[in-house]
Amino acid sequence: MTDPTAGNPQPGSPAATPSAAHGTRLDGASVQASASGAPAPAPPSESTTASPGKSPRFEPVQRLYQAVSDEVAKLYVGQDELVLGTLTALFSGGHVLIESVPGLGKTLFVRTLGRALGCDFGRIQFTADLMPSDITGAPVFDMQKSEFRFRPGPVFTQLLLADEINRSPAKTHAALLEIMQEYRVTIDGTSHTVPQPFLVMATQNPLESEGTYNLPEAQLDRFMFKLKVDYPSELQEAEILKLHSKQVNLNERLENEVRTITDPETVRQLIQLCGTVNVEDALVDYINKIVRATRTWPAFHIGASPRAGLALMQCARTLAGFGGRDYAIPDDVVEVAIPALRHRVQLSAEAEIEGRDVDEELLAMIRGIEVPRD
């Protein structure tokens, strides 16, 4: 896949985002062209990225990102796009929709991530008979006190894996929608706040459509990213076989091999810190042009909403923080553009008949937008 063009960083700034330093991107591609169409320089090594453009104020964010990635890698092999995308969404206050086949270790990833961050984690297997009260909780009668009390459901956690979310009916989707947007559950007129940081990582199987319910556009728009997770490479799959074929209790491995390197309060503070990253007016205009272009692009029947622009800005700030910078650059925007937009646009009937791909259309669209130089 050819990648969209990235702009020139500010003088003295690192030329690559954190994922570029590790050889991966959120869209699974590598930078191949500059804004003028000329070949771009190869991604710098980690020693090169230690440039004067970094800010001491954002060193804790960069260290935490690197440390969490290292801890996750102890048990979870590969899928760098999933790791980076989930951490970016978490530190941007968003949620992630993952399109992948079963058996790629998503539950293991959430548990390992929760252990490293010191956050609670949970999993809900969505089925056709799952009711809203099954996930939110419900009032139960206390015989001793002769009164009803609220019993929290499984959504009262911090990292929630909503497995095969499209198998539940619309009313269950609606219950989850409020929690994702408002971070609270309302039962009998009383609101109950879920603990923060709060991240929903929902999955859906792209191959099997029997007995599934399509997610409404309103809920799709609540997800900051849609990540596509494919099978691991041959070497990665061999490493998985060696690492997880010894019938060792997973709880023991999480306890003994994965360190807890932070806590929820620190994560909340760093999320607020990422929100202070500077975004120049020229970059705001660039983001605005990308989002608005989706509404006039010939291959798209429906374009992205202003919420997509907010997602691009928040995630660009987070990626800058992961890189140790106190300012965002066009590369940060390009890094997150495709996963932030692919579920917010719809191909026209003609484009679908011609077999066009959403990602390829987004790539072509972004290439046609001038990158800010200052």
C-alpha positions as CSV (number, residue, x, y, z in Angstrom):
1,M,0.0,0.0,0.0
2,T,1.3,3.4,-0.9
3,D,1.2,5.9,1.9
4,P,0.0,9.5,1.9
5,T,2.5,12.3,1.9
6,A,3.7,13.7,5.2
7,G,4.8,17.3,5.7
8,N,8.2,18.6,6.6
9,P,8.7,18.8,10.4
10,Q,9.6,22.1,12.1
11,P,13.3,22.9,12.3
12,G,15.0,20.8,14.9
13,S,12.0,18.5,15.3
14,P,12.1,14.7,14.9
15,A,11.2,13.6,11.4
16,A,9.3,10.5,12.5
17,T,6.5,9.6,14.9
18,P,6.9,6.9,17.5
19,S,5.6,4.2,15.2
20,A,7.9,5.3,12.4
21,A,10.8,4.8,14.7
22,H,9.7,1.3,15.3
23,G,9.1,0.7,11.6
24,T,5.3,0.6,11.8
25,R,2.3,2.9,11.2
26,L,-1.3,2.9,12.3
27,D,-2.3,2.2,8.7
28,G,0.3,-0.6,8.4
29,A,2.3,1.3,5.7
30,S,5.6,3.2,5.6
31,V,6.3,6.7,4.3
32,Q,7.3,6.5,0.6
33,A,6.7,9.9,-0.8
34,S,7.1,13.6,0.2
35,A,4.5,16.3,-0.6
36,S,6.1,17.1,-3.9
37,G,6.1,13.4,-5.0
38,A,9.9,13.0,-4.5
39,P,11.2,10.1,-2.5
40,A,11.2,10.7,1.2
41,P,14.2,10.0,3.4
42,A,14.3,6.7,5.2
43,P,12.8,6.7,8.7
44,P,15.5,7.8,11.2
45,S,16.9,5.4,13.8
46,E,16.0,5.9,17.5
47,S,19.3,7.6,18.1
48,T,18.4,10.1,15.3
49,T,15.0,10.8,16.9
50,A,16.7,12.1,20.0
51,S,16.7,15.6,18.6
52,P,16.6,19.1,20.1
53,G,12.9,19.2,19.1
54,K,11.9,17.2,22.2
55,S,10.5,18.9,25.3
56,P,11.5,17.9,28.8
57,R,7.9,18.4,29.9
58,F,6.8,15.5,27.7
59,E,9.6,13.0,28.6
60,P,7.3,11.2,31.1
61,V,4.8,10.6,28.3
62,Q,7.4,9.3,25.9
63,R,9.0,7.1,28.6
64,L,5.6,5.6,29.6
65,Y,4.7,4.8,26.0
66,Q,8.0,3.0,25.5
67,A,7.8,1.2,28.8
68,V,4.2,0.0,28.2
69,S,5.1,-1.2,24.7
70,D,8.0,-3.1,26.1
71,E,5.9,-4.8,28.8
72,V,3.2,-5.7,26.4
73,A,5.8,-7.3,24.0
74,K,6.8,-9.7,26.8
75,L,3.5,-11.7,26.2
76,Y,1.9,-10.3,23.1
77,V,3.8,-10.8,19.9
78,G,3.6,-8.4,16.9
79,Q,0.5,-6.4,16.0
80,D,2.4,-3.2,16.5
81,E,-0.4,-1.2,14.8
82,L,-2.9,-2.5,17.4
83,V,-0.6,-1.6,20.3
84,L,0.1,1.9,19.0
85,G,-3.5,2.5,18.0
86,T,-4.9,1.4,21.3
87,L,-2.5,3.4,23.3
88,T,-3.1,6.5,21.1
89,A,-6.8,6.2,21.6
90,L,-6.5,5.7,25.3
91,F,-4.3,8.8,25.8
92,S,-6.7,10.7,23.5
93,G,-9.8,9.9,25.4
94,G,-11.3,7.7,22.6
95,H,-12.3,4.1,21.9
96,V,-11.2,1.5,19.3
97,L,-13.1,-0.7,16.9
98,I,-11.0,-3.7,15.8
99,E,-11.8,-5.7,12.7
100,S,-10.1,-9.1,12.9
101,V,-10.7,-12.8,12.8
102,P,-10.8,-14.7,16.1
103,G,-7.7,-16.2,17.7
104,L,-5.3,-13.2,17.4
105,G,-4.9,-12.7,21.1
106,K,-7.0,-9.6,21.7
107,T,-8.0,-10.8,25.2
108,L,-4.4,-11.4,26.1
109,F,-3.5,-8.0,24.8
110,V,-6.1,-6.2,27.0
111,R,-5.1,-8.2,30.0
112,T,-1.4,-7.5,29.5
113,L,-2.1,-3.8,28.8
114,G,-4.2,-3.5,32.0
115,R,-1.5,-5.2,34.0
116,A,1.2,-2.8,32.7
117,L,-0.9,0.3,33.3
118,G,-2.2,-0.8,36.7
119,C,-5.8,-0.5,35.4
120,D,-8.7,-2.9,35.8
121,F,-9.7,-4.8,32.7
122,G,-12.7,-6.9,31.7
123,R,-14.2,-8.7,28.8
124,I,-17.8,-9.1,27.6
125,Q,-18.8,-11.7,25.0
126,F,-21.6,-10.2,23.0
127,T,-24.3,-12.5,22.0
128,A,-27.7,-12.2,20.3
129,D,-29.6,-12.5,23.7
130,L,-27.4,-10.0,25.6
131,M,-29.6,-7.4,27.3
132,P,-28.5,-3.9,28.3
133,S,-28.8,-4.7,32.0
134,D,-26.3,-7.6,31.4
135,I,-23.6,-5.1,30.7
136,T,-24.6,-2.0,32.7
137,G,-25.9,-3.8,35.8
138,A,-29.3,-3.6,37.5
139,P,-30.9,-2.9,40.8
140,V,-31.2,-5.9,43.1
141,F,-33.3,-6.3,46.3
142,D,-31.3,-6.3,49.5
143,M,-33.3,-8.6,51.9
144,Q,-31.5,-7.3,55.0
145,K,-32.1,-3.6,54.3
146,S,-35.4,-4.2,52.5
147,E,-34.4,-1.9,49.7
148,F,-33.0,-2.0,46.1
149,R,-29.4,-1.4,45.6
150,F,-27.5,-1.0,42.3
151,R,-25.2,-3.9,41.3
152,P,-22.6,-2.7,38.8
153,G,-22.2,-4.6,35.6
154,P,-19.0,-5.6,33.7
155,V,-18.7,-2.2,32.1
156,F,-17.5,-0.8,35.4
157,T,-13.9,-1.3,34.6
158,Q,-11.2,0.7,32.9
159,L,-10.1,-1.4,29.9
160,L,-13.1,-3.2,28.4
161,L,-12.9,-5.7,25.6
162,A,-16.3,-5.9,23.9
163,D,-15.9,-9.1,21.9
164,E,-17.9,-9.5,18.7
165,I,-20.0,-6.4,19.5
166,N,-22.0,-6.7,16.3
167,R,-23.7,-9.9,17.6
168,S,-25.8,-8.0,20.1
169,P,-29.1,-6.2,19.3
170,A,-29.5,-2.5,18.8
171,K,-30.8,-1.8,22.3
172,T,-27.6,-3.2,23.8
173,H,-25.5,-1.1,21.4
174,A,-27.5,2.0,22.6
175,A,-26.7,1.2,26.3
176,L,-23.0,0.9,25.5
177,L,-23.2,4.1,23.4
178,E,-24.0,6.3,26.5
179,I,-21.2,4.8,28.4
180,M,-18.7,5.4,25.7
181,Q,-19.7,9.0,25.2
182,E,-20.8,10.1,28.7
183,Y,-18.6,7.7,30.9
184,R,-21.7,6.9,33.0
185,V,-24.6,4.5,33.4
186,T,-28.1,5.8,34.1
187,I,-30.4,3.4,36.0
188,D,-33.8,4.5,37.3
189,G,-32.8,8.1,36.8
190,T,-29.6,7.8,38.8
191,S,-26.2,8.2,37.1
192,H,-23.3,6.0,38.0
193,T,-19.9,7.0,36.7
194,V,-17.5,4.4,35.3
195,P,-13.9,4.6,36.5
196,Q,-11.4,6.5,34.4
197,P,-9.3,6.2,32.3
198,F,-12.0,4.2,30.3
199,L,-11.4,2.5,27.0
200,V,-13.7,0.3,25.0
201,M,-11.9,-2.0,22.6
202,A,-14.7,-3.5,20.5
203,T,-14.1,-6.3,18.0
204,Q,-16.1,-7.6,15.0
205,N,-15.4,-10.5,12.7
206,P,-15.2,-9.3,9.0
207,L,-15.7,-12.8,7.6
208,E,-18.9,-14.0,9.3
209,S,-22.1,-12.0,9.0
210,E,-24.8,-14.5,10.0
211,G,-26.6,-13.5,13.2
212,T,-24.9,-10.0,13.3
213,Y,-26.4,-6.5,13.6
214,N,-24.7,-3.7,11.8
215,L,-23.5,-1.0,14.1
216,P,-25.4,2.3,13.5
217,E,-23.5,5.2,12.1
218,A,-24.0,7.1,15.4
219,Q,-22.1,4.5,17.3
220,L,-19.4,4.0,14.6
221,D,-18.7,7.7,14.9
222,R,-18.0,7.3,18.6
223,F,-15.0,5.1,17.9
224,M,-11.9,7.1,17.5
225,F,-10.2,4.4,15.4
226,K,-11.1,1.5,13.3
227,L,-8.1,-0.8,13.2
228,K,-7.7,-3.8,10.9
229,V,-5.7,-6.6,12.5
230,D,-4.4,-9.3,10.2
231,Y,-2.7,-12.6,10.8
232,P,0.9,-12.4,12.1
233,S,3.9,-13.0,10.0
234,E,5.5,-16.4,9.7
235,L,8.3,-15.5,12.2
236,Q,5.8,-13.9,14.6
237,E,3.5,-16.9,14.5
238,A,6.4,-19.3,15.2
239,E,7.3,-17.1,18.2
240,I,3.7,-17.3,19.5
241,L,3.9,-21.1,19.3
242,K,7.0,-21.2,21.4
243,L,5.8,-18.6,23.9
244,H,2.3,-19.9,24.6
245,S,2.4,-23.6,24.1
246,K,3.6,-24.7,27.5
247,Q,0.3,-24.7,29.4
248,V,1.5,-22.2,31.9
249,N,-1.2,-20.4,33.9
250,L,-1.7,-17.0,32.2
251,N,-2.5,-15.3,35.5
252,E,0.9,-16.5,36.9
253,R,2.7,-15.2,33.8
254,L,1.0,-11.8,34.0
255,E,1.9,-11.6,37.7
256,N,5.5,-12.8,37.3
257,E,6.6,-11.5,33.9
258,V,4.7,-8.2,33.3
259,R,5.5,-5.2,35.6
260,T,3.0,-2.7,36.6
261,I,4.8,0.5,35.7
262,T,2.1,3.2,36.4
263,D,-1.3,3.7,37.9
264,P,-4.7,5.1,36.7
265,E,-4.1,8.5,38.3
266,T,-0.8,9.0,36.5
267,V,-2.4,7.9,33.3
268,R,-5.1,10.5,33.8
269,Q,-2.5,13.2,34.4
270,L,-0.6,12.3,31.3
271,I,-3.8,12.3,29.2
272,Q,-4.4,15.9,30.4
273,L,-0.7,16.7,29.6
274,C,-1.1,15.4,26.0
275,G,-4.1,17.8,25.6
276,T,-1.7,20.7,26.0
277,V,0.4,19.9,23.0
278,N,0.5,22.9,20.6
279,V,-1.3,22.7,17.3
280,E,-0.5,25.6,15.0
281,D,-3.3,27.3,13.0
282,A,-1.8,26.0,9.7
283,L,-2.1,22.4,11.0
284,V,-5.7,23.0,12.2
285,D,-6.4,24.2,8.6
286,Y,-4.8,21.1,7.2
287,I,-6.9,18.8,9.4
288,N,-10.0,20.8,8.5
289,K,-9.3,20.4,4.8
290,I,-8.8,16.6,5.1
291,V,-12.1,16.2,6.9
292,R,-14.1,18.5,4.6
293,A,-12.6,16.8,1.5
294,T,-14.2,13.5,2.5
295,R,-17.6,15.2,1.9
296,T,-16.9,16.1,-1.7
297,W,-14.6,13.2,-2.8
298,P,-16.4,11.5,-5.8
299,A,-16.0,8.0,-4.4
300,F,-17.7,8.7,-1.1
301,H,-21.4,8.8,-0.6
302,I,-21.1,10.0,3.0
303,G,-18.2,12.0,4.4
304,A,-16.8,12.5,7.9
305,S,-18.3,14.6,10.6
306,P,-16.6,17.3,12.7
307,R,-16.0,14.7,15.3
308,A,-13.4,13.2,12.9
309,G,-11.5,16.5,12.9
310,L,-11.5,16.5,16.7
311,A,-10.2,12.9,16.7
312,L,-7.4,13.9,14.3
313,M,-6.4,16.8,16.5
314,Q,-6.5,14.8,19.7
315,C,-4.5,11.9,18.3
316,A,-1.9,14.2,16.6
317,R,-1.3,15.7,20.0
318,T,-0.9,12.3,21.6
319,L,1.5,11.1,19.0
320,A,3.5,14.3,19.5
321,G,3.6,13.5,23.2
322,F,4.7,9.9,22.5
323,G,7.6,11.4,20.5
324,G,8.5,13.8,23.4
325,R,7.4,16.9,21.5
326,D,5.2,19.8,22.7
327,Y,4.0,20.5,19.2
328,A,2.2,18.5,16.5
329,I,3.4,18.2,13.0
330,P,1.7,17.1,9.7
331,D,3.3,13.6,10.1
332,D,1.2,13.1,13.2
333,V,-2.0,13.9,11.4
334,V,-1.1,11.6,8.4
335,E,-0.2,8.9,10.9
336,V,-3.8,8.7,12.2
337,A,-5.8,9.9,9.2
338,I,-6.8,6.5,7.7
339,P,-7.8,4.6,10.9
340,A,-9.7,7.7,12.1
341,L,-11.6,8.1,8.9
342,R,-12.1,4.7,7.3
343,H,-15.3,4.0,9.4
344,R,-16.7,7.5,9.1
345,V,-17.0,7.5,5.3
346,Q,-19.1,5.3,3.0
347,L,-18.3,4.4,-0.6
348,S,-20.9,5.4,-3.3
349,A,-22.8,2.7,-5.1
350,E,-20.7,3.2,-8.2
351,A,-17.4,2.9,-6.2
352,E,-18.6,-0.3,-4.6
353,I,-19.6,-1.8,-7.9
354,E,-16.2,-1.0,-9.3
355,G,-14.6,-2.7,-6.3
356,R,-12.8,0.3,-4.9
357,D,-11.2,0.3,-1.4
358,V,-11.9,2.9,1.3
359,D,-8.3,3.0,2.4
360,E,-7.0,3.5,-1.1
361,E,-9.5,6.3,-1.8
362,L,-8.5,8.0,1.4
363,L,-4.9,7.8,0.5
364,A,-5.5,9.3,-2.9
365,M,-7.6,12.1,-1.3
366,I,-5.0,13.0,1.3
367,R,-2.3,13.2,-1.4
368,G,-4.2,15.9,-3.1
369,I,-4.2,18.2,-0.1
370,E,-1.4,20.6,0.3
371,V,0.8,20.0,3.4
372,P,1.6,23.1,5.5
373,R,5.2,24.0,5.3
374,D,5.7,26.4,8.3
